[in-house]
Amino acid sequence: MDRLNTKLYLQNCYMLKENERLRKAAVLLNQENQALLSELKHRLACRSSPAAPGGGGNNNNNNSNKNAAAANRHDGPPVQAAAGKDKPAPKTK
């Protein structure tokens, strides 16, 4: 019985760690999506508004939005879909 409890405890610890990792990845993806959506809305707004003298609207805003979107992108290692390679160390009581 103790062996089964220990096994279930370790599985639970692993699931908690994996959930935390996935939650962090979801936050990063949400930030990137929000930045890209903002950039898209800005570009659509620039197209629908009358063209400024010199044509093409304000290019500085487009560059700053691209930089903001790039800053929110996750440049770390790719998130692996399959788990099971790294198991957390068991917690001590």
N, C-alpha and C positions, 0 to 999 in steps of 0.2 A: 504494500500500500504506500509506504514511504517513497519507494522508487517511482511509482506512478505520479505521486504528488510532485516530486522533484522534476520529473519530465514535463509535466504540465506547467509548472512554475517557470521552467526555462523557456518553454514555448511562448508563454505569456510575456516574458521579458523581451524575447525576440520580436514579438508582434508590436509591443509598445515602442521599441526602438525603430522598427520599420515604419510605423505610423508617424512617428515624429519626423523621420527623414522625408517621407512622402508629403507631409504637411508643409515642410519648408520648401520643397520643390514646387508645390502648388502655389505657395505665396509668391515665389519668384516668377512663375509662369503668369500669374495674375497681374503682377506689376508690369511685365513685358507686354501683355495683352492690352492693358490700360494705356500704356505709352503709345503703342501702335494704333490703337483706336483714336487716341487724341490727335496723332499725326494725320491719320486718314480724314478725320473730321475737319482738321485745319486745311488740308489740301482741297477737300471738296468745297469748303467755304471760300477759299481763294479762287477756285474756278467759277463759282456761281456769282461772285461779286464782280463789279465792273473792273476792267483791267486798269492798273495804275499807269501813269506816263512812264514810258520805258519798256512796258510790256512785261507780262509774266508775274506780276504781283511782287510781294516783298520776299526776296530770296533769303534774307537773314533769318526770318522766322522759320523757314523750311530747314535750314541748317541747324538751328538750335533745337528743333523738334527731333531731328535725326540723332543729334548728340544725346538728347534726353532719352530717346528710345534705346540707343546703344548702351547707355549707362545702366539701364535697368535690365539688360539681358544677362542671363546666367552664362558666364564663360567658364564655369568650373567643369569638372569631368561629367560626362553624360550620365543621366540617371538610368540605371539598369532596370528593366522591366521585371526580370526574373530575380528572385532573391534566394538566399540560402547559402551564399558563400561565406559571409562573415556573421558568425553567431556571437552575441554578446556574452561576456563572462557572467557567470551566475552571481547574483547579488548575495552578499553575506548578511546574515541577520544581526 
